[in-house]
């Protein structure tokens, strides 16, 4: 059975740089899902935002977001469209 691919977006809020190397490693590992990436430094708040546009199955995107969600100092929200 072929799993249906979906378009999704992920907003990643980086509150601490402690996990930035691991985050970048995960983004590289799942780069096959990423259509676009935008990074925005919020220097006055001492944090950064990365927004990703992705295409993949619910399981693929869930595996990616789940690993990011376990990183210290990082918050994530994901939305998928059928």
Secondary structure as the mmCIF struct_conf table of DSSP 4:
data_model
#
loop_
_struct_conf.conf_type_id
_struct_conf.id
_struct_conf.beg_label_comp_id
_struct_conf.beg_label_asym_id
_struct_conf.beg_label_seq_id
_struct_conf.end_label_comp_id
_struct_conf.end_label_asym_id
_struct_conf.end_label_seq_id
HELX_LH_PP_P HELX_LH_PP_P1 UNK A 2 UNK A 5
STRN STRN1 UNK A 6 UNK A 14
HELX_RH_3T_P HELX_RH_3T_P1 UNK A 17 UNK A 19
HELX_RH_AL_P HELX_RH_AL_P1 UNK A 20 UNK A 29
TURN_TY1_P TURN_TY1_P1 UNK A 30 UNK A 30
HELX_RH_3T_P HELX_RH_3T_P2 UNK A 31 UNK A 33
STRN STRN2 UNK A 34 UNK A 42
HELX_RH_3T_P HELX_RH_3T_P3 UNK A 43 UNK A 45
TURN_TY1_P TURN_TY1_P2 UNK A 46 UNK A 46
STRN STRN3 UNK A 47 UNK A 56
HELX_RH_AL_P HELX_RH_AL_P2 UNK A 58 UNK A 69
TURN_TY1_P TURN_TY1_P3 UNK A 70 UNK A 70
BEND BEND1 UNK A 71 UNK A 71
TURN_TY1_P TURN_TY1_P4 UNK A 72 UNK A 73
STRN STRN4 UNK A 74 UNK A 81
#
